Every structure is written in C-alpha cells, then in structure tokens.
Amino acid sequence: MADSENKTDTAGEADLGSKEQEIYQQRLDKAGKWREAGFNPYGNGYRAEHLAADIHAKHGPQSPEELEKDALTYTVAGRLVAMRTFGKAAFIKLRDRSGEIQVHMKKDALGDAYEAFKLCDVGDFLGATGPVFRTKTGELSLSATTFTPLTKSLRPLPEKWHGLTDVEIRYRQRYLDLVSNPEVKQTFLKRNKLVRFIREFLDTRDFIEVETPMMHPLVSGAAARPFKTHHNALDIELYMRIAPELYLKRLVVGGIERVYEINRNFRNEGISTRHNPEFTMLEFYQAYATYEDLMDLTEQMISEAAQAVTGSTKVPYQGHELDFGKGWKRIPMTEAIREQVGGALSDKDMADPDKLRHELLKTSHGEAERRAIETMNHGELVGALFEAHVEQKLVHPTFITHFPTSVSPLARRNDQNPEITDRFELFVAGREIANAFSELNDPLDQKGRFLGQLEAKQRGQQETMDYDEDYIRALEHGMPPTAGEGIGIDRLTMLFTDAPSIRDVILFPLLKPQSR
C-alpha cells in the first residue's frame, strides 16, 4: 500500500505545459515529504470546530488587551489562499465556507511541525488551533499552536491579481471559478435562497411537492424537440421530459388539488445566453383557480422573492432597474403587437392571416424562414409577430395575456372568444420568465388539440406534442377547474444576480467538448 501511495501518477498530467508540469512535480514531491514526516497529504476528516465568520463576529470589536485577557482558543480549517513568509514566521489566509481568517504560523510555537508548514503551497487545505490576537495593523488573527496538513493541491490556483477571467474556462472548470471569484459563490447562494423561498411560499399555501417521471414514453407537456433514449430491458424508446405538466395534472385528477415540482427539464434545442438544454423549472397547479388568480399569486411570489433574495423589490439588471413592486402591467398579445408596430396593423388587419404573413415576410431572413411563414396558421402568425416585434422590448415585469388557441394546445379557451385562451406569459428584461393558463379540462376539446398537434407535425413543425391517450382518459374521469404555471428558475436567478448569461447561474452548463 505504501508503495502505491508514493508512486507518481501521471494520469492527470497530460494537459500540463512544461512550467505547470514542473510545479506539479514539485508539489508531488512535497506531498511525499509530508508522508515522511508522518502527515497524510490526503487526510481522513478533521474536526474544525469554528468558522472564520463566527470568530470575526464575536471578537471584531475587541481591543488587543481584551483579546489577550480572554485568551480563547479556536480550531479552524480551510483552503490556504494567501501566504507571506518572514523566515521563521508566516501569515497565511485560510478560507472556509463562511469567509477568511488570518493565521500566524511561528516556528517557536509549532516546533518541528513548522518544517511541514514550509512545504505548504497556496491551494492546500490546512487545519490550525490557537488563540486569537490583533496584529499591529489591527487585523484579527489566530496564532497557531498546532497545525495539521489536510490536502496537498498538485495544481496551482489562478494568480490572485489576474484571477480566472476566461469565460470558457470558468464554465468548464467551475471549481476554480468558485475559488478565484468569490462573487460567483454568492450567485449560487442567492439561487439556493430563491429556491428555498419558493418552496416555503408554496408550502405555506398548502401546495404539495412531488416528483414525477424524468423519462416519458411520449413527447408531452410542451411543444419542443426532445432528447431520446432507449430502455434495453423493455426495448422501448423513451424521451427525457420536456415538462412534467401532464403528470402533475393527472395528480389534480387524483385529488391532489395543489401540487408543485421543482426539477429538471430537457429540450434538444440551441444553446444561447437564455437557453441551456438542461434547465430547472418550477411547475405548479391549483384546483378551482383561474389564470387571473395565478397572475396575482405570481406577482406576489416574485415580488417577495426579490425582497428576500436581494433585499429590495428594485433590482439592477444589465443597466436597467427592474421594479418588482406590485402593479405589473397586463396586456393582451394583439394589443401589445399593435403598440409596437404603430399604425401598420389595425384591428381588422390582426384578424387577417394574409396581412400578418405579409408583415412577417418583410423582415424574414432566408428561404427556410420564408417557407415556414408561408405554412403558419393565423395563431402561429400572431405568435411569430409578437416574438419579432414585442418580446425584446418588455423590460419591466409585464403579463402578456390571451394567446391564440392554436399555439396553446393545453390551455382553456376563453369563454367570450374561442380563438384565444385564458393564458399569460410573464416577460422581464426581454425574456419569458413564466407561462401559465387556465387548464383545458374538456376531454373532447383536448382530443382536438392533440390532433391539431399531429397536423402541425405533418406540416413539418418539429416542436409538437404527441397524442397522449392516457391523459385523455384521465380527463374523462374529470379534472376540476384548474390553473397551472411554469417558472424558469435559471432565468429568475439571472434577474436577481445581474447575470448576462444563463450559464452564469448553472453550476455546470453544457459546453462543446474540448478539442485535444
């Protein structure tokens, strides 16, 4: 066993340059010397009884004399992130999960262990015990009386002053990004705080959290291109879920009248600053509610979430100040289009597919896009015009309502106008954050909508849903009037952390494979 521990392992060295290889070998040699001195460079546990932040909080206001009188001893552990040596003494900074604390290492206090400390490098993990004192410059520090090497790092961290600035490397090596850029850790702590707030918000309103299948036998829940997989034992094709919608509504049929899920969805589509093929969604359903009820609930939830996560309902985002306070704008889709295109389209024009098609063709790019526009029905043309002329201009929280029926296959028709649905989408900073509607609970209407999806697929549309016979069967058993909604957790986190790209709020976003 001892021979295998001391054997040089080159498995991780293939991507090192000559300088980095030299550093790697030097550190590997130091790890060997730790072993010779009786220290395991990859130790098993350590009882770090105190956190840096707690020590600062307790002793921050105290004078040097008060610290000396109290003579309290602490045991800390963390990553060595800075080091200044002065012959037989050194000052180091240890970083734990709460923050950093300075530790004074002296040969007089540590004895022979100081020789092991001299083998330390920035990036190593150490443990230390000792009393706290204040340096001549006034910094609260721990004076180590014992020291324990915990982990030897073989690769150096990015340089302190240059940091890790290459965006591609930051995403690919998130572990280094978190060490080098403390604000990145804050982003993900805020994300965690957001998710915890949402759970508490829904739990206190009697919603039940559930888990539904991640692999589906059909393409369902939303109109998007799926990822496919194969189940060997059953010899069947399965699809990574696009959305959990139809399973959650089955639960409403079964009597779980308030239900939600926070989990991953998968869509086999492009990657951009707004899209990652694997993303996190909140989806929830409430029996006996309407889409208007969910507008009220959404406004309250996100407004309170902004306050809880950022400390204010006014949130800076990419040069704008987003106001999440109450009173969000609500406007039908066709009215929003007319506001943006001015006098180009009248009420009569909005009802004329040829007029809408002509308006879209004026700004189309390429033959493929023109062919797609030529095959669109009236509702699809309205939706395309909205995306082309309105979506990007919706900076402050805005509810867009009354979507065309043909682009809302799972939403309930409006009672006054069957060509539109009781549906809304929430837009902030030019992007969709939430999608909700009064649910279609008429099984005969739902059958027709599914058949419409099949017809759209035959026309060449790739983002369609399959006919789900079991879901129709569930509706035939009766689903109460219900409203449901999906909210993108990643996009909401972007807004609350001023992140320009969705990859900034996903710990390990999907990236192209590295070329060798």
Sequence and secondary structure as in RCSB ss.txt:
>XXXX:A:sequence
MADSENKTDTAGEADLGSKEQEIYQQRLDKAGKWREAGFNPYGNGYRAEHLAADIHAKHGPQSPEELEKDALTYT
VAGRLVAMRTFGKAAFIKLRDRSGEIQVHMKKDALGDAYEAFKLCDVGDFLGATGPVFRTKTGELSLSATTFTPL
TKSLRPLPEKWHGLTDVEIRYRQRYLDLVSNPEVKQTFLKRNKLVRFIREFLDTRDFIEVETPMMHPLVSGAAAR
PFKTHHNALDIELYMRIAPELYLKRLVVGGIERVYEINRNFRNEGISTRHNPEFTMLEFYQAYATYEDLMDLTEQ
MISEAAQAVTGSTKVPYQGHELDFGKGWKRIPMTEAIREQVGGALSDKDMADPDKLRHELLKTSHGEAERRAIET
MNHGELVGALFEAHVEQKLVHPTFITHFPTSVSPLARRNDQNPEITDRFELFVAGREIANAFSELNDPLDQKGRF
LGQLEAKQRGQQETMDYDEDYIRALEHGMPPTAGEGIGIDRLTMLFTDAPSIRDVILFPLLKPQSR
>XXXX:A:secstr
 HHHHHS   TT TT  HHHHHHHHHHHHHHHHHHHTT  TB S       HHHHHHHHTT  HHHHHHH  EEE
EEEEEEEEEE SSEEEEEEEETTEEEEEEEEHHHHTTHHHHHTT  TT EEEEEEEEEE TT  EEEE SEEEEE
E  SS    TTT    HHHHHHTHHHHHHH HHHHHHHHHHHHHHHHHHHHHHTTT EE    SEESS  SSSS 
  EEEETTTTEEEEE S SHHHHHHHHHTT  EEEEEEEEE      SS  SEEEEEEEEEET  HHHHHHHHHH
HHHHHHHHHHSSSEEEETTEEEE SS  EEEEHHHHHHHHHGGGS HHHHT HHHHHHHHHTT  HHHHHHHHHH
  HHHHHHHHHHHHTGGG  S EEEE  BGGG TTB B SS TTBBSEEEEEETTEEEEEEEEB   HHHHHHHH
HHHHHHHHTT SS     HHHHHHHHT   SEEEEEEEHHHHHHHHHT SSGGGSSSS        
